[in-house]
Amino acid sequence: MITDTAMKKRLSNILALFMMVLAGLSLTSCNDGEDLNTDQYGNDIALNSFGPSPVLRGGTLFFYGSNLDQISEVRLPGADPITSISVLASGAHSQISIQVPAEKCDTGIVTLITAKGGTIKTLTPVTYREDIRVDGFFVGSEGNYVGNVGDVLTVKGDYLNLLHGIIFAENDTVTEDAFVSHDRYTIQVIIPEGARTGKLTLTDLAASPAEIRTDSVLMVNLPTVASLSPETAKAGQTITIGGTALTQIASVKLSGATVADSNFLSQTAQSLSFALPEQVSDGEVTLVTKSGVSISAGSITTVVPTDLKAAPSPVKNGNEITISGKDLDLVTGIAFPNASGVLKSVSGTKIVAVVPEQAQDGDISLTLANGKSVTVAYTLVKPSVTGCTPASLMAGSTVIIRGTDLDLVSSVTFPGESAQSVSEFSAQNASAIGLTVPSAAVGTGFTLNLRNGTSVTIESGLTIQAATDPSVGAINPSGATAGSTITISGKNFDGVENVYIGTYKVIKYSARTSTEIVCQVPASAAAGTYNLTLVGFDGTRYDGGKFEVIPAEINILACCVNQGDRSVVMNFPLPITWDDSGRFRIQNNVTPSLKDMKLIAGQSKMSFYKSGSGQIQVNDGNWTAFTTLADWNGTESVLEMVLTQDMIDWITGAKNDGWSNSAFIIQGNGVTISKITITP
């Protein structure tokens, strides 16, 4: 059994052995192992080494050398002179020690003062080991971990003077210049507005910082909400929220908008207020603290216009309409059935707008900036017919329709084997419309077609007798290329001798009956829209309506020659390439001569009939690219290019490369061209 005395002796031996190891391994030499006698008084006082370095602040610092028992004072940089010196060994192999101050000592050269006033200085500086320790924190009194923004938080420990910042949970660092107090054992800081519940992190703010995180959690009390007023509000109205700690609020989130604290009308710990943005709609109100915590504050219902009435009713398209009611100053937009509208004036009790020409009966929709909308019913004025002059007539005759609001009419449809519509009037105002009844019309009544897309049926008032003159009911198709066959349907064609399309006389007929003429559009007819005219045997001319001669495509494959040898005409279908095996020139001086075509910039076009997916690059004769036509999905059978004036100049030869008569150079990849056409 080991006695206390034996135990103490063993511990003493272990300590002595530790100090020997420390002296041999941890001490800092002043002269690389050789004694250095700097005693100017000749007492053979020398310092060989000292340590440990770094030494713990408040710990023991040892010095080894000769006759160090004659040292009367030790001076550490930044500290008061130390005269309390322990002599551990005397003579040629002496040892002394001092207690390093816990504070006010800096890194640097140590100076030893002999009893006779001599000085001995270390060759290397003393450094310090500072074991930072955080014992804990509290708010107000020991053991309290709960605080409010603005309360003073105290951190206790050791070497806290080496820490220069405190990071509150998910908040920016509070640096020491904002500390209430700061020394080795204590840091006091005000809990910032951005702080939230969580552990604290203390940092030295170095480039690679040393950080210490507390074991305990600081509970930061959040703001509370006691009231929200008003809960039903109008845009622009002041909203007030009551509660506690509301200075922590950074913003208020609403449905459709967020109000930052910089836009608050007022803000104290007990209340905050703001103007309700016009974009806000019904929904939750959420307070967001400066630390990013969201707090529910209730909900808001936004005001919409009420007690709405529209006048006049009915109202005429193109006239002003006035809508009265409450809170109409919230309205930012107006829409009518089948048409959007424009607000002419807006006030709290009245808005004015013009009824669009295309508007139809139904409900007018008023929209607000927050996306809400309200409606108000209205009706439109409709044309009425008081009579026709004459009331009975033969088809092809002129009639005057009399009534009210007839300026709303865009066309009139008359009965017949097929409906006959007239949109070109000889005269029109609010009280009358003058027009010619189509020759193919027959029956009683007619229909007024209004500009807003609706119609008014007039059952009586006009009786139309079948015409004995030739009349055209339909042309099928209504447009065709020169040389194409068309069918003209109608009645009384027995009296027709000739048919003209514009000034072009039809000379080829496939069939002729009293109700149908099948003929060919004159091959010489130029593209354009013409009047179709029926000419009787007595020379009387009868209008047959409009007919369009559509430009015909001209196949130009014969103009396509080899890029390298222009005497070789390309064979189609042709897979095009970026090299001479599949690229080619389009010449303007071979048959059909491109130079003779009557082309119109922005209207005439070139068409490439193709298969496959890829691209076709069109260049002028000097290799300058006009455009690249692409179909990467392979879904198109034709790629079209509308001709510009620059392209036409190359086609007609107004521009050229000076030697080849090339209008275009075609290249590309991925597609096979089967035909190329130009449509004038």
C-alpha positions as CSV (number, residue, x, y, z in Angstrom):
1,M,0.0,0.0,0.0
2,I,1.4,3.4,-1.0
3,T,1.4,6.0,1.8
4,D,0.6,9.8,1.3
5,T,4.3,10.5,1.9
6,A,5.4,8.0,-0.7
7,M,2.8,9.3,-3.1
8,K,4.1,12.9,-2.6
9,K,7.7,11.8,-3.1
10,R,6.8,9.9,-6.3
11,L,4.9,12.9,-7.6
12,S,7.9,15.1,-6.8
13,N,10.2,12.8,-8.8
14,I,7.8,12.8,-11.7
15,L,7.6,16.6,-11.7
16,A,11.4,16.8,-11.6
17,L,11.7,14.4,-14.5
18,F,9.0,16.4,-16.4
19,M,10.9,19.7,-15.8
20,M,14.1,18.1,-17.1
21,V,12.3,16.9,-20.2
22,L,10.8,20.4,-20.6
23,A,14.2,22.0,-20.2
24,G,15.7,19.7,-22.8
25,L,12.9,19.8,-25.4
26,S,10.7,22.8,-24.8
27,L,13.1,25.6,-23.8
28,T,14.3,28.2,-26.2
29,S,18.0,28.6,-26.5
30,C,19.5,32.1,-26.4
31,N,22.8,31.2,-28.1
32,D,22.3,27.9,-29.9
33,G,23.6,25.8,-27.0
34,E,26.7,27.9,-26.0
35,D,26.8,29.9,-22.8
36,L,26.6,33.6,-23.3
37,N,28.1,35.7,-20.5
38,T,26.7,39.2,-20.9
39,D,27.5,40.2,-17.3
40,Q,29.6,43.4,-17.6
41,Y,30.4,43.2,-13.9
42,G,32.4,39.9,-14.3
43,N,30.3,37.8,-12.0
44,D,30.1,35.0,-14.6
45,I,26.3,35.3,-14.9
46,A,25.1,33.6,-18.2
47,L,21.7,32.6,-19.6
48,N,21.7,29.5,-21.7
49,S,18.0,28.9,-22.3
50,F,14.5,29.8,-21.2
51,G,11.0,28.3,-21.6
52,P,8.6,27.0,-22.3
53,S,7.8,29.3,-25.2
54,P,5.0,29.8,-25.9
55,V,4.2,30.0,-22.3
56,L,0.8,30.1,-20.8
57,R,-0.3,33.6,-19.6
58,G,-0.3,33.3,-15.8
59,G,1.9,30.3,-16.0
60,T,5.6,29.7,-15.0
61,L,8.6,30.7,-17.1
62,F,11.9,29.0,-16.4
63,F,15.5,30.3,-17.1
64,Y,18.6,28.1,-17.2
65,G,22.2,29.2,-17.0
66,S,25.1,30.1,-14.7
67,N,24.8,32.1,-11.4
68,L,21.2,33.1,-12.2
69,D,20.5,33.3,-8.5
70,Q,22.1,36.8,-8.9
71,I,19.2,38.0,-11.1
72,S,17.2,40.6,-9.3
73,E,14.6,41.5,-11.9
74,V,13.0,40.1,-15.0
75,R,11.4,42.3,-17.6
76,L,8.8,41.0,-20.1
77,P,7.7,43.3,-22.9
78,G,4.6,45.3,-21.9
79,A,4.6,44.1,-18.3
80,D,5.8,45.7,-15.1
81,P,9.2,44.5,-13.9
82,I,9.0,41.2,-12.1
83,T,11.1,41.0,-8.9
84,S,9.5,37.9,-7.4
85,I,11.9,35.3,-8.6
86,S,12.1,31.7,-7.5
87,V,15.7,30.3,-7.3
88,L,15.4,26.6,-8.0
89,A,19.2,26.0,-8.4
90,S,22.3,28.1,-7.7
91,G,25.9,28.1,-9.0
92,A,27.3,27.1,-12.4
93,H,24.1,25.2,-13.3
94,S,21.5,27.4,-11.9
95,Q,17.7,27.7,-12.5
96,I,15.2,30.4,-11.7
97,S,11.5,30.9,-12.5
98,I,8.9,33.6,-12.6
99,Q,5.1,33.7,-12.8
100,V,4.0,35.3,-16.1
101,P,1.4,38.0,-15.6
102,A,-2.1,37.0,-16.8
103,E,-2.4,40.2,-18.7
104,K,-0.2,43.1,-20.0
105,C,2.6,41.2,-21.4
106,D,3.6,41.2,-25.0
107,T,5.6,39.0,-27.3
108,G,9.3,40.1,-27.5
109,I,12.9,39.9,-26.0
110,V,13.1,39.2,-22.3
111,T,15.6,41.2,-20.2
112,L,17.2,39.9,-17.0
113,I,18.7,42.5,-14.6
114,T,21.5,41.4,-12.3
115,A,21.9,42.5,-8.7
116,K,24.6,44.9,-9.8
117,G,22.5,46.5,-12.6
118,G,23.8,44.4,-15.5
119,T,21.5,43.2,-18.3
120,I,21.2,39.9,-20.1
121,K,18.8,39.7,-23.0
122,T,17.4,36.6,-24.7
123,L,18.3,36.1,-28.4
124,T,14.7,34.9,-29.2
125,P,11.4,36.5,-28.2
126,V,9.1,35.0,-25.7
127,T,5.6,34.0,-27.0
128,Y,2.5,33.1,-25.2
129,R,-0.1,30.3,-25.2
130,E,-3.5,31.7,-24.5
131,D,-6.1,29.0,-23.8
132,I,-9.4,30.8,-24.6
133,R,-12.2,29.5,-22.5
134,V,-15.9,30.3,-22.7
135,D,-17.7,29.4,-19.4
136,G,-21.1,30.5,-20.5
137,F,-23.4,33.5,-21.0
138,F,-26.5,35.0,-19.4
139,V,-29.0,37.8,-19.9
140,G,-29.5,40.0,-16.9
141,S,-28.6,37.4,-14.2
142,E,-26.7,34.2,-14.1
143,G,-28.6,31.2,-15.5
144,N,-31.0,33.3,-17.6
145,Y,-30.8,32.3,-21.3
146,V,-33.9,34.3,-22.5
147,G,-33.7,37.8,-23.7
148,N,-35.2,40.5,-25.9
149,V,-33.6,42.5,-28.7
150,G,-31.9,45.4,-27.0
151,D,-31.0,43.5,-23.7
152,V,-27.4,43.2,-22.6
153,L,-26.0,39.7,-23.0
154,T,-22.9,38.8,-20.9
155,V,-20.3,36.2,-21.9
156,K,-17.9,34.9,-19.2
157,G,-14.6,33.0,-19.7
158,D,-10.9,33.6,-20.0
159,Y,-8.8,35.3,-22.7
160,L,-12.0,36.7,-24.1
161,N,-10.0,39.7,-25.0
162,L,-8.6,37.7,-27.9
163,L,-12.1,37.4,-29.4
164,H,-13.3,40.2,-31.6
165,G,-16.8,39.3,-32.6
166,I,-20.0,37.4,-31.6
167,I,-22.2,35.8,-34.2
168,F,-25.9,35.5,-33.2
169,A,-27.9,32.7,-34.8
170,E,-28.2,33.4,-38.6
171,N,-27.2,37.0,-38.1
172,D,-24.3,39.1,-39.1
173,T,-21.3,39.3,-36.7
174,V,-21.5,42.0,-34.0
175,T,-17.9,43.3,-33.8
176,E,-16.0,44.4,-30.7
177,D,-16.4,48.1,-31.6
178,A,-20.1,47.6,-30.7
179,F,-19.5,45.7,-27.5
180,V,-20.8,47.3,-24.3
181,S,-17.6,46.1,-22.5
182,H,-14.7,43.8,-23.3
183,D,-11.8,42.5,-21.3
184,R,-10.0,39.2,-20.7
185,Y,-12.9,37.6,-18.7
186,T,-16.0,39.3,-19.9
187,I,-17.8,40.4,-23.1
188,Q,-21.0,42.4,-22.9
189,V,-23.1,43.1,-26.0
190,I,-26.6,44.3,-26.8
191,I,-28.7,41.6,-28.5
192,P,-29.1,43.0,-32.1
193,E,-32.4,43.3,-34.0
194,G,-31.3,40.6,-36.4
195,A,-30.7,38.0,-33.6
196,R,-32.8,34.9,-33.5
197,T,-32.9,31.9,-31.2
198,G,-29.8,29.7,-31.3
199,K,-26.3,29.2,-30.1
200,L,-23.7,32.0,-30.0
201,T,-20.4,31.8,-31.9
202,L,-17.4,33.8,-30.7
203,T,-14.7,34.5,-33.2
204,D,-11.3,36.2,-33.5
205,L,-12.2,37.4,-37.0
206,A,-8.9,36.1,-38.4
207,A,-8.6,35.2,-42.1
208,S,-8.9,31.6,-41.0
209,P,-10.9,32.4,-37.8
210,A,-10.8,30.5,-34.6
211,E,-14.4,30.1,-33.4
212,I,-16.0,28.9,-30.2
213,R,-19.7,27.9,-30.1
214,T,-21.6,28.0,-26.9
215,D,-23.2,24.9,-25.5
216,S,-26.3,26.7,-24.4
217,V,-29.0,28.3,-26.6
218,L,-30.0,31.9,-26.4
219,M,-33.7,32.2,-26.6
220,V,-34.6,35.5,-28.3
221,N,-38.2,36.6,-27.7
222,L,-40.0,37.3,-30.9
223,P,-42.4,40.2,-31.5
224,T,-46.1,39.5,-30.7
225,V,-49.2,40.7,-32.6
226,A,-52.2,41.9,-30.6
227,S,-54.2,43.6,-33.3
228,L,-54.6,44.3,-37.0
229,S,-56.8,47.2,-38.1
230,P,-58.8,47.5,-40.3
231,E,-59.2,43.9,-41.5
232,T,-61.3,45.0,-44.4
233,A,-59.4,47.8,-46.2
234,K,-59.1,49.8,-49.4
235,A,-55.9,50.3,-51.4
236,G,-54.1,53.3,-50.0
237,Q,-55.7,53.0,-46.6
238,T,-53.5,52.9,-43.5
239,I,-53.1,49.5,-41.8
240,T,-52.0,49.5,-38.2
241,I,-50.6,46.5,-36.4
242,G,-50.3,46.5,-32.6
243,G,-48.1,44.3,-30.4
244,T,-44.7,44.1,-28.8
245,A,-41.1,44.4,-30.0
246,L,-42.3,45.5,-33.4
247,T,-39.1,47.5,-34.1
248,Q,-37.7,44.1,-35.0
249,I,-40.0,43.9,-38.1
250,A,-38.2,44.4,-41.4
251,S,-41.1,43.9,-43.7
252,V,-44.8,43.0,-44.0
253,K,-45.7,40.3,-46.6
254,L,-49.2,40.5,-48.1
255,S,-50.9,38.7,-50.9
256,G,-49.5,40.4,-54.0
257,A,-47.1,42.8,-52.4
258,T,-44.4,43.3,-49.7
259,V,-44.0,46.5,-47.7
260,A,-40.4,47.1,-46.5
261,D,-39.8,48.9,-43.2
262,S,-38.4,51.9,-45.2
263,N,-41.9,52.4,-46.4
264,F,-43.7,52.1,-43.1
265,L,-45.6,55.2,-42.1
266,S,-44.5,54.7,-38.5
267,Q,-42.8,52.0,-36.4
268,T,-42.4,51.7,-32.6
269,A,-42.1,48.7,-30.3
270,Q,-45.8,48.8,-29.8
271,S,-47.2,49.5,-33.3
272,L,-46.4,49.9,-36.9
273,S,-48.4,51.3,-39.8
274,F,-48.2,51.3,-43.6
275,A,-50.4,52.2,-46.6
276,L,-52.0,49.2,-48.2
277,P,-50.5,48.8,-51.7
278,E,-53.0,48.7,-54.6
279,Q,-51.6,45.4,-55.7
280,V,-52.7,43.6,-52.5
281,S,-55.6,41.2,-52.7
282,D,-57.3,39.1,-50.0
283,G,-55.0,37.0,-47.9
284,E,-52.7,36.5,-44.9
285,V,-50.6,39.2,-43.4
286,T,-47.1,38.1,-42.3
287,L,-44.5,40.1,-40.3
288,V,-40.9,39.2,-41.2
289,T,-38.3,40.1,-38.5
290,K,-34.9,41.4,-39.3
291,S,-33.6,37.9,-38.4
292,G,-35.9,36.4,-41.1
293,V,-38.5,34.9,-38.8
294,S,-42.1,35.0,-40.1
295,I,-45.0,35.9,-37.7
296,S,-48.6,35.6,-38.6
297,A,-50.5,38.9,-38.1
298,G,-54.0,37.8,-39.3
299,S,-55.6,38.4,-42.7
300,I,-57.0,41.3,-44.8
301,T,-60.0,41.4,-47.1
302,T,-59.7,44.1,-49.7
303,V,-62.5,46.5,-50.8
304,V,-64.0,46.3,-54.3
305,P,-66.4,48.7,-56.0
306,T,-70.0,48.2,-55.1
307,D,-73.5,49.6,-55.9
308,L,-72.6,49.7,-59.6
309,K,-75.0,51.1,-62.3
310,A,-74.4,51.7,-66.0
311,A,-76.0,54.6,-67.9
312,P,-77.3,55.2,-70.4
313,S,-79.0,51.9,-70.9
314,P,-79.2,50.9,-73.7
315,V,-76.1,52.6,-74.9
316,K,-74.9,52.9,-78.5
317,N,-71.5,51.5,-79.7
318,G,-69.1,54.4,-80.0
319,N,-70.8,56.5,-77.4
320,E,-69.7,57.1,-73.8
321,I,-71.0,55.0,-70.9
322,T,-70.9,56.1,-67.3
323,I,-70.7,53.7,-64.4
324,S,-71.5,55.0,-61.0
325,G,-70.9,53.4,-57.6
326,K,-68.6,53.3,-54.6
327,D,-64.8,53.0,-54.5
328,L,-64.5,53.2,-58.3
329,D,-61.1,54.9,-57.9
330,L,-59.8,51.3,-57.5
331,V,-60.5,50.5,-61.1
332,T,-57.5,50.2,-63.4
333,G,-59.1,48.5,-66.4
334,I,-62.4,47.9,-68.3
335,A,-63.5,45.3,-70.7
336,F,-66.7,44.8,-72.7
337,P,-68.0,41.5,-74.0
338,N,-66.1,40.8,-77.2
339,A,-63.9,43.9,-76.9
340,S,-61.4,45.6,-74.5
341,G,-62.0,49.1,-73.5
342,V,-60.2,52.3,-72.4
343,L,-61.0,54.3,-69.3
344,K,-61.6,57.9,-70.1
345,S,-61.9,59.2,-66.6
346,V,-61.9,57.6,-63.1
347,S,-63.1,59.0,-59.7
348,G,-64.3,57.4,-56.5
349,T,-67.9,57.5,-57.6
350,K,-67.8,57.5,-61.4
351,I,-65.9,56.1,-64.3
352,V,-66.4,57.0,-68.0
353,A,-65.5,55.0,-71.0
354,V,-66.3,54.8,-74.7
355,V,-68.2,51.6,-75.8
356,P,-66.0,50.0,-78.5
357,E,-67.5,49.3,-81.9
358,Q,-67.0,45.6,-81.4
359,A,-68.6,45.4,-77.9
360,Q,-71.7,43.2,-77.5
361,D,-74.4,42.9,-74.9
362,G,-73.6,41.4,-71.5
363,D,-71.6,42.4,-68.4
364,I,-68.9,45.0,-68.3
365,S,-65.8,43.8,-66.3
366,L,-63.9,46.3,-64.1
367,T,-60.5,45.1,-63.0
368,L,-58.4,46.3,-60.1
369,A,-54.7,46.5,-59.7
370,N,-54.7,43.5,-57.3
371,G,-56.3,41.2,-59.9
372,K,-59.8,41.4,-58.5
373,S,-62.7,42.3,-60.8
374,V,-66.4,43.2,-60.6
375,T,-69.1,43.3,-63.2
376,V,-72.0,45.5,-64.1
377,A,-74.7,44.6,-66.7
378,Y,-75.5,46.8,-69.6
379,T,-77.4,46.7,-72.9
380,L,-76.7,48.0,-76.4
381,V,-78.7,50.0,-78.8
382,K,-79.8,47.9,-81.8
383,P,-80.8,49.2,-85.2
384,S,-84.5,49.3,-86.1
385,V,-86.1,49.4,-89.5
386,T,-89.2,51.6,-90.1
387,G,-89.6,50.8,-93.8
388,C,-88.0,50.2,-97.2
389,T,-88.4,52.2,-100.4
390,P,-89.6,50.5,-102.5
391,A,-91.2,47.9,-100.3
392,S,-91.4,45.4,-103.2
393,L,-88.8,45.2,-106.0
394,M,-87.1,42.9,-108.4
395,A,-83.6,41.5,-107.5
396,G,-80.9,43.7,-108.9
397,S,-82.8,46.9,-108.0
398,T,-81.8,49.6,-105.6
399,V,-83.5,49.9,-102.2
400,I,-83.4,52.4,-99.4
401,I,-83.7,50.9,-95.9
402,R,-85.0,53.5,-93.4
403,G,-84.8,53.3,-89.6
404,T,-82.7,54.2,-86.6
405,D,-79.1,53.6,-85.7
406,L,-78.4,52.1,-89.1
407,D,-74.8,53.4,-88.9
408,L,-74.1,50.3,-86.8
409,V,-74.7,48.0,-89.8
410,S,-71.6,46.6,-91.6
411,S,-73.5,44.5,-94.2
412,V,-77.0,43.3,-95.2
413,T,-77.9,39.7,-96.1
414,F,-80.8,39.0,-98.4
415,P,-82.6,35.7,-98.9
416,G,-82.2,33.5,-102.0
417,E,-81.2,30.0,-103.0
418,S,-78.0,31.0,-101.2
419,A,-77.7,33.9,-98.8
420,Q,-76.6,37.1,-100.6
421,S,-74.7,39.7,-98.6
422,V,-74.0,43.3,-99.5
423,S,-71.3,45.2,-97.7
424,E,-70.8,48.1,-100.2
425,F,-73.5,50.7,-99.7
426,S,-74.2,53.6,-102.0
427,A,-75.1,55.6,-98.9
428,Q,-75.3,55.1,-95.2
429,N,-76.1,57.1,-92.1
430,A,-77.9,56.5,-88.8
431,S,-81.4,56.8,-90.5
432,A,-80.9,55.2,-93.9
433,I,-78.9,52.7,-96.0
434,G,-78.9,52.8,-99.8
435,L,-77.8,49.6,-101.7
436,T,-78.4,47.4,-104.7
437,V,-80.2,44.1,-103.9
438,P,-78.2,41.2,-105.4
439,S,-79.5,39.7,-108.6
440,A,-79.7,36.3,-107.1
441,A,-81.8,37.4,-104.1
442,V,-85.4,36.4,-103.8
443,G,-87.8,36.3,-100.8
444,T,-89.1,38.4,-97.9
445,G,-87.1,40.3,-95.3
446,F,-83.4,40.7,-94.7
447,T,-80.8,40.6,-91.9
448,L,-78.7,43.5,-90.6
449,N,-75.2,42.4,-89.7
450,L,-73.7,44.7,-87.1
451,R,-70.1,45.8,-86.7
452,N,-69.9,44.0,-83.3
453,G,-70.6,40.6,-84.9
454,T,-74.2,40.4,-83.9
455,S,-77.2,40.6,-86.2
456,V,-80.8,41.8,-86.3
457,T,-83.3,39.9,-88.4
458,I,-86.1,42.0,-90.2
459,E,-88.9,39.6,-91.0
460,S,-91.0,41.9,-93.2
461,G,-91.0,45.2,-94.9
462,L,-89.3,44.1,-98.2
463,T,-90.4,41.7,-100.8
464,I,-87.8,40.7,-103.4
465,Q,-89.0,39.2,-106.7
466,A,-86.7,36.9,-108.7
467,A,-84.7,38.7,-111.3
468,T,-85.1,37.8,-115.0
469,D,-81.6,39.2,-115.7
470,P,-78.6,37.0,-115.4
471,S,-77.2,37.0,-111.8
472,V,-74.2,35.3,-110.2
473,G,-74.7,33.5,-106.9
474,A,-71.2,32.1,-106.4
475,I,-67.8,31.6,-108.2
476,N,-65.9,28.5,-107.3
477,P,-63.1,28.9,-106.6
478,S,-63.2,32.6,-105.9
479,G,-59.6,32.9,-107.1
480,A,-57.6,30.8,-109.5
481,T,-54.5,30.9,-111.7
482,A,-54.6,31.9,-115.3
483,G,-55.7,28.9,-117.4
484,S,-57.5,27.2,-114.5
485,T,-61.1,26.1,-114.7
486,I,-63.8,27.8,-112.6
487,T,-67.5,27.3,-112.1
488,I,-70.0,30.3,-112.1
489,S,-73.3,29.5,-110.4
490,G,-76.4,31.6,-110.6
491,K,-79.6,32.0,-112.7
492,N,-80.8,33.3,-116.1
493,F,-77.6,32.4,-117.8
494,D,-79.5,31.6,-121.0
495,G,-79.3,35.3,-121.9
496,V,-75.5,35.4,-121.4
497,E,-73.3,35.6,-124.5
498,N,-69.9,36.4,-123.0
499,V,-68.0,36.4,-119.7
500,Y,-65.2,38.8,-118.9
501,I,-62.7,38.8,-116.1
502,G,-61.7,42.4,-116.0
503,T,-60.8,43.1,-119.6
504,Y,-59.9,39.5,-120.3
505,K,-62.6,37.7,-122.4
506,V,-63.3,34.1,-121.5
507,I,-63.0,32.0,-124.7
508,K,-62.9,28.4,-123.4
509,Y,-66.1,26.9,-121.9
510,S,-66.6,23.3,-120.6
511,A,-70.3,23.6,-119.9
512,R,-73.1,26.2,-120.1
513,T,-76.6,26.0,-118.6
514,S,-79.2,28.5,-117.3
515,T,-77.7,28.1,-113.8
516,E,-74.1,27.2,-114.3
517,I,-71.1,28.2,-116.5
518,V,-67.9,26.2,-116.4
519,C,-65.0,28.0,-118.1
520,Q,-61.3,28.6,-118.1
521,V,-59.6,31.7,-116.8
522,P,-57.9,33.4,-119.8
523,A,-54.3,32.2,-120.0
524,S,-53.1,35.7,-120.6
525,A,-54.8,37.1,-117.5
526,A,-52.3,38.8,-115.2
527,A,-52.5,38.3,-111.5
528,G,-54.9,40.6,-109.7
529,T,-58.4,41.2,-108.5
530,Y,-61.1,41.9,-111.2
531,N,-64.8,42.4,-111.7
532,L,-66.5,39.4,-113.3
533,T,-69.0,40.7,-115.9
534,L,-71.7,38.8,-117.8
535,V,-72.6,40.3,-121.2
536,G,-76.1,39.6,-122.7
537,F,-76.9,39.1,-126.4
538,D,-78.1,42.7,-126.5
539,G,-74.8,44.0,-125.1
540,T,-76.2,44.6,-121.6
541,R,-73.5,44.1,-118.9
542,Y,-74.3,42.5,-115.6
543,D,-72.0,42.6,-112.5
544,G,-71.0,39.2,-111.3
545,G,-68.9,40.2,-108.3
546,K,-65.1,40.0,-107.7
547,F,-62.7,37.4,-108.9
548,E,-59.0,37.0,-108.2
549,V,-56.4,35.8,-110.7
550,I,-53.8,34.1,-108.6
551,P,-50.2,34.3,-109.7
552,A,-49.0,30.9,-111.2
553,E,-45.9,29.2,-110.1
554,I,-43.1,29.0,-112.7
555,N,-40.9,25.9,-112.5
556,I,-37.3,27.0,-112.8
557,L,-35.4,23.7,-112.6
558,A,-34.1,24.2,-116.1
559,C,-32.2,27.3,-114.8
560,C,-30.3,25.2,-112.3
561,V,-26.7,24.4,-113.4
562,N,-23.7,22.8,-111.8
563,Q,-21.6,25.1,-109.6
564,G,-18.3,24.1,-111.2
565,D,-19.6,23.6,-114.9
566,R,-22.5,25.9,-115.8
567,S,-23.1,23.9,-119.0
568,V,-24.4,21.0,-116.9
569,V,-28.0,21.2,-115.9
570,M,-28.6,19.6,-112.5
571,N,-30.7,16.5,-112.1
572,F,-33.6,16.6,-109.6
573,P,-34.5,15.3,-107.0
574,L,-31.1,16.5,-105.7
575,P,-29.7,16.1,-102.2
576,I,-28.0,19.5,-101.6
577,T,-24.5,19.8,-100.0
578,W,-21.9,22.3,-99.0
579,D,-19.6,21.2,-101.8
580,D,-19.9,21.1,-105.6
581,S,-21.4,17.7,-105.6
582,G,-24.7,19.1,-104.4
583,R,-24.7,22.8,-104.7
584,F,-25.7,24.7,-107.8
585,R,-26.3,28.1,-109.5
586,I,-29.7,29.5,-110.7
587,Q,-29.0,31.3,-114.0
588,N,-31.2,34.2,-115.1
589,N,-30.4,34.0,-118.9
590,V,-31.9,30.5,-119.8
591,T,-35.4,29.4,-120.5
592,P,-37.6,30.2,-118.7
593,S,-35.9,33.6,-118.6
594,L,-35.9,35.0,-115.1
595,K,-35.1,38.4,-116.4
596,D,-38.5,38.7,-118.1
597,M,-40.5,38.0,-114.9
598,K,-42.6,40.8,-113.5
599,L,-41.7,40.5,-109.8
600,I,-42.9,42.6,-106.8
601,A,-40.7,43.0,-103.7
602,G,-42.4,41.7,-100.6
603,Q,-45.0,39.8,-102.7
604,S,-43.4,37.5,-105.2
605,K,-41.8,34.4,-103.8
606,M,-39.5,31.5,-104.5
607,S,-40.5,28.0,-103.3
608,F,-38.3,25.0,-102.7
609,Y,-40.2,21.7,-102.7
610,K,-38.2,19.3,-100.6
611,S,-38.0,16.2,-98.3
612,G,-35.9,15.5,-95.3
613,S,-34.7,17.8,-92.5
614,G,-32.0,20.4,-92.7
615,Q,-31.2,23.8,-94.3
616,I,-31.0,25.6,-97.6
617,Q,-28.7,28.6,-97.9
618,V,-29.5,31.1,-100.6
619,N,-26.6,33.3,-101.8
620,D,-26.3,35.9,-104.5
621,G,-23.9,35.4,-107.4
622,N,-21.0,36.8,-105.3
623,W,-21.6,34.3,-102.5
624,T,-23.1,36.8,-100.1
625,A,-25.9,35.0,-98.2
626,F,-29.4,36.3,-98.5
627,T,-31.0,33.9,-96.1
628,T,-31.0,30.3,-94.7
629,L,-34.3,28.4,-94.9
630,A,-34.4,25.6,-92.3
631,D,-36.7,22.8,-91.3
632,W,-34.9,20.8,-88.6
633,N,-38.0,18.6,-87.8
634,G,-38.6,17.6,-91.4
635,T,-42.3,18.5,-91.1
636,E,-42.4,20.9,-94.1
637,S,-42.7,19.9,-97.7
638,V,-42.1,23.4,-99.0
639,L,-39.8,26.2,-97.8
640,E,-40.7,29.6,-99.2
641,M,-38.7,32.8,-99.5
642,V,-40.4,36.1,-100.2
643,L,-38.3,38.1,-102.6
644,T,-36.7,41.3,-101.6
645,Q,-35.8,44.1,-104.0
646,D,-32.1,43.1,-103.7
647,M,-33.0,39.5,-104.7
648,I,-35.1,40.7,-107.6
649,D,-32.2,42.9,-108.9
650,W,-30.1,39.7,-109.1
651,I,-32.9,37.8,-110.8
652,T,-33.4,40.5,-113.4
653,G,-29.7,41.2,-113.9
654,A,-29.8,44.7,-112.5
655,K,-27.0,43.3,-110.2
656,N,-24.5,40.7,-111.3
657,D,-21.1,39.2,-110.6
658,G,-19.8,40.4,-114.0
659,W,-19.3,37.1,-115.6
660,S,-21.7,34.2,-114.9
661,N,-25.3,35.5,-115.2
662,S,-26.0,33.8,-111.8
663,A,-29.0,35.0,-109.9
664,F,-28.4,32.7,-106.9
665,I,-26.0,30.1,-105.6
666,I,-27.8,27.3,-103.6
667,Q,-26.1,25.1,-101.0
668,G,-27.0,23.4,-97.7
669,N,-27.4,19.9,-96.2
670,G,-30.0,17.4,-95.0
671,V,-32.7,18.0,-97.6
672,T,-33.5,16.8,-101.1
673,I,-34.9,19.3,-103.5
674,S,-37.5,18.1,-106.0
675,K,-38.7,21.4,-107.5
676,I,-38.0,25.1,-107.4
677,T,-40.6,27.6,-108.5
678,I,-41.1,31.4,-108.6
679,T,-44.5,32.9,-108.1
680,P,-44.6,36.4,-109.6
